[in-house]
Amino acid sequence: MTDHSIQGMLERFAIRETIEAYSNCVNRRDWENLARVFTSDGAWIVRSPGMDLDIAGAANIANTIAEALKHAELFVQFPSAVSVVVTGDTATATSVINEVLSFGGTRKFLYGHYDDKLVKEDGRWKFRERRFRCFYQADEPLPGQVVPVAID
């Protein structure tokens, strides 16, 4: 049963902020802050066409994602349809992810979902485990052009 108290809503909101912080860090290539949304022993598990990963440790996760995206001209990720269940200082969440990316002129569209396990550490929600499963991928021409954006 969902806790509809003010505290329950605040906890779910804080978890949604963690999910959005993950996408914001990846979109902005902010690897230092990306590592901070995971517990030190956190896990990132990916099951996607051409990618089957089991990465442990916050720094390793951030480094793996940075390496995977270092040649991307475009990468934008949009989380949506977030559902959260809080049980004390642990929680589970699911979300749908839409990604648009371009490598060497090849553009891809991906849709998938994350199943997350989170814990509250020092007053902040962090991922203990993020498990991504792709359910749609397409290589299609993307009309227009990629506009380089300086990320400060």
N, C-alpha and C positions, 0 to 999 in steps of 0.2 A: 504494500500500500504506500502510495506517495505521501510524504510528510508535507502538508500544506501550511505548516506553521511558518512564521517569518524566518526562523533559523533554518528550517528545511529549504525554503526558497533561496536563502542566501548561500547555502552550501551548494545547491544545484547551479546557481548562477556562477559561483566561484569555479566550479568544475567546467562549466561552459567556457569561462574565460581561459582556463588551461588549454582546452581543445582549440580555441581560437588563437591563443598565443603560439601553439605549435605551428599552425598554418601560417600565421604572420611571420614567425621566425624563418620558416622554410621559404616563403615568398620573398622575403627581404634578404635571405642568405645570412642571417644572423645566427651563426653557429654557436657562439658562446651562450646566448640566451636560450637557444634550442636545448642545449645540454641541461639547462636549469629546470626544464619542465619534466624531466625524468628523475627518478630516484637514482642514486649512484649505481645501484645494481639493476636498474631497469632493463627491460627487454623490448626490442622492436622486431616484430615478426612480419614478414611480407610474403604473400603468396599471390603472384601476378605473372602474366605471360612474360617469360624471359627473366624473371627475378624471383628467387626463392631464398630468402634471407632469415637468419636467426642471429641477431646482434645483441650482445649483452653489454651493459655499462653505458652510462649517460654520455661520456666523452666518445666512446666508440660509436655510439648511435649518431651523434652529431658529425663525427668525422666521416662515417660511411655515407650519410646523406650529402654532405659537402662534396665528397669525391664523386658520387653518382651524378650530381648536378653541375659540376665544374665546367662542363662544355655546353650546357644548355643556354641557348639564346633567349629562351622564354620558359618560364615555369610559373604557373599560377594555380593555387589550390584553394578550393572553396568548400568549407565544411557546412553541412546543413543537417536537418532532421535529427537533431541531437536529443537523445533520451538518457536520463540519468537516474540511477537508484543509489541512494546513500544509506549506508549502514554504519553508524558511528564514524570512525576515522578511516573507513574504507568505502569504496564506491565502485560501481560498474557504469559504463556509458557506452552507447553506440552512436555512430554518426555516419552520414553518407558523405563521400568526398567526390568532388568533380575536379579533375585536373586537366589543364591545357599545357602542353609543353612542345618545345621545338629543339631538335638537335640537328645541326647541319642542314637545315632546311626541311627536314622531315618533321611533320607536325603530328602529334598524337592527342587523342582525347581519351581520358580514362574516367571510369566511374567505379567506385568501390565503396566498401564500408570498413570502418574501424570498430573493433570490439576492444574496449579499454578496461583495465583494472587500475584503479587509482588509490593512493593513500595520502593521508594528511600528515605532512612533515613540517614541523616548526610553523604551524599555522597556515601552510600553503598546500594546495592539492597538487600532486605530481603523479605522473604515469609510472606505475610499476611494470605495466605491460601494455603495449599497443600492438594489436594484431590487425593487419590490413589484408583484405581479400578483394581482388579486382573482379568485378562482374561484367564489365564492358570495356573494350578497348578498340579504337579505330584509328587508322592512319588515313587522314583525309587532307586534301588541299585546304589551306586556310586562306581565304581571300584577305587581301591587305598585306601589310608588312609588319615585321617585328620592329618596334621602336625602342632603341636602347634607352634605358632609364638609369641614371646614376643613383645608386643607393648610398645615402649618407649614413 
